[in-house]
Amino acid sequence: MSSRFASDSGLTRRMLVTMFLLGLLYVVFVGVLIALGAQAVTVLLIAVVVLLVQYFLSDRIALFAMGGREVSPQQAPELHGMIDRLCAMADMPKPRVAIADSDVPNAFATGRNQKKSVVCVTTGILRRLEPQELEGVLAHELSHVAHRDVAVMTIASFLGILAGLMTRVALYSGLGSRRGNGQGGLPIGLIIMLVSVVVYAVSFLLTRALSRYRELAADRAGALLTQRPSAMASALVKISGDMARIPTRDLREAEPFNAFYFAPALAPGATMAALFSTHPPLDRRLDQLSKISAQLGRG
């Protein structure tokens, strides 16, 4: 389904290259497993089942895990009104709306397509942001919905799931069987485990890079839709600054869901190298929004 969200050809090219590399890695990995005589079919079927569950139930799983509850227009009229306006501007179906009772200021969108999507905000972000700032955050999340980012990232993570399963199979099935008739050579299980670990590491880095590209694309599309990039920048600065005042226990509980969030929740002392982060550095996001402001001729 189309929408009026702006695209970015440079980011799109980088995302396509990353997806191509992930696909190539998958083909090579499965080929190696088959060549080694591994029971790849069984593991592949398990990985496909996991992928399908994530793909079709992503909205329900995410809401349940994060304690979100759907709210009606009567329960949250201002929030619904804002999403109504943004959806009309973007020419897209309205997703379900939810609120999570958490002091961590954040928001997320999930669902495999526009008709099966939900946008959830925390009570913490509702208390902290001004209406224009919240609108910028919601525009970012609606861009994820319009561009089916959840579906893309779910599919992209499939290779990592498969490699992780193969590593466990190699570990728990024993590493003693050898190539040929047991006459010398490295144990097949050990070879499979080593190949799986390498594939998992490479796919992990590629998936994280893809996630960062999609976050930048969502920032850009949301800022251009609202025509107020400075409001999104203000929201980013405010949320990132307020994270330092959130109890460490709450931040650690939120960290597993960083890939979904508008801004990552990091506990004090936590450092994440750029290669491992699901989101671009704050400075990178603010720099892009500043350039968009200059292009639009406004702050």
Disulfide bonds with the S-S distance in Angstrom:
none
